[in-house]
Amino acid sequence: MEIQSAKRKKVEKPKSKEEGPPNMEQGQMSKKSSRASCTPLVQANVLRSLSKACNFLHNRVSELPTGTHIQVNLPKELFHYDEDALAYISREDVTEFLTGSMLNISIIQTFMRSLQELLASKPDGEAAVGWLCPEQTSVTKCLHNPHDVIDYLERGIRESMRAGNKFLLAPCFEDLHWSLMVICVSNNTIYYFDSARIWPPRKLLVNNLLNSVMKKLNCRSVAGPTWKYAKCAEQDNGVDCALYVMRFIHDIVNRCTEAQHIEEVCKIQREGPLIKEEVDEIRDMWAFFVTFDGI
């Protein structure tokens, strides 16, 4: 297998929103207006249904000034950026999270950051997991800047392998749906987790770009990587795909340390949706991290 250094091109600095709030110091919130009285983010019946962690998040965020964005640092090493970046989480994002609406990229980025910190805190240090930023492989970038996407994928995979990572986790958002790719260069395989359980599997715009990068990294495989489709939990509504991807990521980083472990997870036949406790655990993890690391 050939692993060489790729010529480094500057990665466009990510923006979880169209524009980040101006003139902000790292670790602070942006303030577009003065502090207002506490305004509930959700209806009372929703609030009563939330866990303690989500209630605490709600109470903290509802006290923030109108127009405030929570900032979560995204280290350049995590997502293979040229410089550290920020994910901006608005009150609207938190409301969508608490009410079970469709979640945006900043929620996923923040969750990936929280898991990496959790892995790094374990006694044996960081687990052998690499990460790819979903914003850098977005539909817009694939359509209008495919060469930049290819460069980013190649850089991220090469840097992860040099760091000793056994596989990379790459969430994707396309056609208003989140799914997960797990990239294993050692066995030239990409495992695909899709809670929609569509057959035949959906073809993402990034697929061809990723295939070309994998061919370049593994010159012995003329046909490119093998795609395998996980028999994962199937969502029972049209909005929980992001929470399912977060659950898939959580389970993989806690169960898998080698490529063959991904193979075993992929073969597990899972029928039906996640149970409530599995979803609530993920929601509480995200709420806890944002409350104590972002606010």
C-alpha positions in Angstrom: 0.0 0.0 0.0 1.4 3.4 -1.0 1.2 6.2 1.6 3.0 9.3 0.4 2.7 12.9 1.4 0.1 14.9 -0.6 0.9 18.4 -1.7 -0.8 20.5 0.8 -3.5 22.9 -0.3 -5.2 25.4 2.0 -8.5 24.1 3.3 -11.2 26.7 3.3 -12.0 27.7 6.8 -15.3 26.0 7.8 -18.4 28.0 8.7 -21.1 26.1 10.4 -23.4 29.0 9.6 -23.4 31.1 6.4 -21.5 33.7 8.4 -20.0 33.5 11.8 -20.7 36.3 14.2 -18.0 39.0 13.9 -15.4 40.3 16.4 -15.4 37.4 18.8 -12.8 36.1 21.2 -12.3 32.4 21.5 -14.2 31.0 24.4 -16.8 33.8 24.4 -20.3 34.2 23.1 -21.2 36.6 20.3 -23.7 39.3 21.4 -25.7 41.1 18.8 -28.0 42.7 21.4 -28.1 43.3 25.1 -29.3 40.6 27.6 -33.0 40.0 27.5 -35.3 38.3 30.0 -35.3 34.5 30.0 -37.3 33.3 27.0 -38.2 29.6 26.9 -37.0 27.8 23.8 -39.7 25.2 23.7 -43.3 24.7 24.8 -44.0 23.7 28.4 -45.0 20.1 27.4 -41.8 19.6 25.6 -39.8 21.0 28.5 -41.5 18.5 30.9 -40.4 15.6 28.7 -36.7 16.5 28.6 -34.0 14.8 30.7 -32.2 16.7 33.4 -29.2 17.3 31.1 -31.4 18.7 28.3 -33.4 20.8 30.8 -30.1 22.3 32.1 -29.0 23.1 28.6 -32.4 24.7 27.9 -32.2 26.8 31.0 -28.7 28.0 30.3 -29.3 28.8 26.7 -32.7 30.6 27.4 -30.9 33.0 29.6 -28.4 34.1 26.9 -28.9 37.4 25.1 -30.9 37.3 21.9 -28.6 36.8 18.9 -26.0 35.0 21.0 -24.1 32.1 19.4 -22.4 29.4 21.5 -18.8 28.8 20.2 -17.2 25.4 20.2 -13.6 25.2 19.2 -12.8 22.8 16.4 -9.0 22.0 16.6 -7.2 21.9 13.2 -5.8 18.5 14.1 -9.3 17.0 14.5 -10.6 17.8 11.1 -7.3 18.4 9.1 -7.8 22.1 8.8 -5.1 24.7 8.3 -6.0 26.5 11.4 -8.4 26.1 14.3 -12.0 26.9 13.6 -15.3 27.4 15.4 -18.7 25.8 15.3 -21.4 28.3 16.0 -24.6 27.1 17.7 -27.5 29.4 17.9 -30.6 29.4 20.1 -32.5 28.1 17.1 -30.1 25.2 16.8 -30.7 24.3 20.4 -34.4 24.6 20.0 -34.3 22.2 17.0 -32.2 19.8 19.0 -34.6 19.8 22.0 -37.7 19.4 19.8 -36.4 16.6 17.7 -36.1 18.6 14.4 -33.6 18.1 11.6 -30.1 18.9 12.9 -27.4 20.9 11.1 -23.7 20.4 10.6 -22.6 22.3 13.7 -24.4 19.8 15.9 -22.5 16.9 14.3 -19.2 18.7 14.4 -19.6 19.4 18.1 -20.5 15.8 18.9 -17.4 14.5 17.0 -15.3 16.9 19.0 -16.9 15.7 22.3 -16.2 12.1 21.5 -12.6 12.8 20.6 -12.1 14.4 23.9 -13.7 11.5 25.6 -11.4 9.1 23.8 -8.3 11.2 24.6 -9.2 11.1 28.4 -9.1 7.3 28.5 -6.1 5.7 30.3 -4.6 4.3 27.1 -4.8 7.8 25.4 -6.4 8.6 22.1 -8.1 5.7 20.3 -7.1 5.0 16.7 -9.9 7.0 15.1 -9.7 9.6 12.4 -12.4 12.2 11.6 -13.5 14.0 8.4 -15.5 17.2 8.6 -18.9 16.9 6.9 -18.8 20.5 5.8 -15.7 19.9 3.7 -17.5 17.1 1.7 -20.8 18.9 1.4 -23.0 18.7 -1.7 -22.1 22.3 -2.6 -18.4 21.6 -2.4 -18.7 18.3 -4.4 -20.6 20.1 -7.1 -18.6 23.3 -7.4 -15.2 22.5 -6.0 -14.6 18.7 -6.5 -10.8 19.1 -6.7 -10.8 20.8 -3.3 -12.9 17.9 -1.9 -10.5 15.3 -3.4 -7.5 17.2 -1.9 -9.2 17.4 1.5 -10.1 13.6 1.5 -6.6 12.6 0.5 -5.0 14.9 3.1 -7.3 13.7 5.8 -6.8 10.0 5.1 -3.0 10.3 4.7 -2.7 12.3 8.0 -4.9 9.9 9.8 -2.9 6.9 8.7 0.4 8.6 9.6 -1.1 9.2 13.1 -1.8 5.4 13.4 -5.6 5.7 13.0 -7.2 2.4 12.0 -10.3 4.0 10.3 -11.9 7.3 9.7 -15.5 8.4 10.4 -17.1 10.6 7.8 -20.7 11.8 8.3 -22.5 12.9 5.2 -25.5 15.2 4.6 -27.2 15.0 1.3 -30.9 15.2 0.2 -31.9 16.3 3.7 -30.5 13.1 5.1 -27.5 12.2 7.3 -25.6 9.0 6.9 -22.2 7.7 7.9 -19.1 6.4 6.0 -16.4 4.5 7.9 -13.2 4.4 5.8 -10.7 1.6 6.4 -7.7 2.0 4.1 -6.0 -1.2 5.5 -8.6 -3.5 3.9 -9.6 -1.0 1.2 -13.2 -1.0 2.4 -15.8 1.7 3.1 -18.6 0.7 5.4 -21.8 2.6 5.0 -24.4 3.2 7.8 -27.7 4.6 6.6 -30.7 4.6 9.0 -33.1 4.9 6.0 -32.1 1.3 5.0 -32.9 2.1 1.3 -32.1 -0.7 -1.2 -30.4 -0.3 -3.5 -28.3 2.0 -1.3 -28.3 5.7 -2.2 -25.3 7.0 -4.2 -23.8 10.1 -2.6 -22.0 12.8 -4.7 -18.9 12.2 -2.6 -18.7 8.5 -3.5 -16.9 8.9 -6.8 -14.5 11.4 -5.3 -13.7 9.1 -2.4 -13.3 6.1 -4.7 -10.7 8.0 -6.8 -8.7 8.9 -3.6 -8.8 5.3 -2.3 -7.5 4.1 -5.7 -4.6 6.5 -5.5 -3.8 5.4 -1.9 -4.0 1.7 -2.8 -2.4 1.3 -6.2 -2.8 -2.5 -6.1 -6.6 -2.2 -6.3 -7.6 -1.2 -9.8 -11.3 -1.6 -9.1 -11.2 0.8 -6.1 -12.6 0.2 -2.6 -15.2 -2.3 -1.6 -18.4 -0.8 -0.2 -20.2 -2.7 2.5 -23.6 -1.8 3.8 -24.4 -2.1 7.5 -27.6 -3.8 8.8 -28.0 -0.9 11.2 -31.0 0.4 13.1 -33.7 1.9 10.9 -35.3 5.2 11.8 -39.1 5.3 12.0 -39.5 9.0 11.1 -38.1 11.6 8.7 -36.0 13.7 11.1 -33.9 11.5 13.4 -31.2 10.6 10.9 -28.6 12.9 12.6 -29.2 11.3 16.0 -28.9 7.9 14.4 -25.5 8.9 12.9 -24.4 10.2 16.2 -25.4 6.9 17.8 -23.5 4.9 15.1 -20.4 7.0 15.7 -20.7 6.6 19.5 -21.0 2.8 19.2 -18.1 2.5 16.8 -15.6 4.5 18.7 -16.5 2.6 21.9 -16.4 -0.9 20.4 -13.9 -0.8 17.6 -10.1 -0.4 17.7 -9.3 -2.3 14.5 -10.7 -2.6 11.0 -12.0 -6.1 11.6 -14.1 -4.8 14.5 -15.9 -2.6 12.0 -16.5 -5.6 9.9 -18.2 -7.4 12.8 -20.4 -4.4 13.7 -21.4 -4.1 10.0 -22.7 -7.7 10.0 -24.9 -7.3 13.1 -28.5 -7.6 12.0 -30.4 -4.8 13.7 -34.2 -4.6 13.0 -36.3 -1.7 13.8 -35.5 1.7 15.3 -33.2 2.6 18.2 -34.8 2.4 21.6 -35.6 5.6 23.5 -32.7 5.0 26.0 -30.2 4.8 23.1 -31.4 8.1 21.7 -31.6 9.8 25.1 -28.0 8.8 25.9 -26.8 10.6 22.8 -28.9 13.7 23.4 -27.6 13.9 27.0 -24.0 13.6 25.9 -24.4 16.5 23.5 -26.3 18.6 25.9 -23.7 18.0 28.7 -20.8 18.8 26.4 -22.3 22.1 25.1 -23.5 23.2 28.5 -20.1 22.8 30.2 -17.7 23.3 27.3 -19.5 25.8 25.1 -21.4 28.2 27.4 
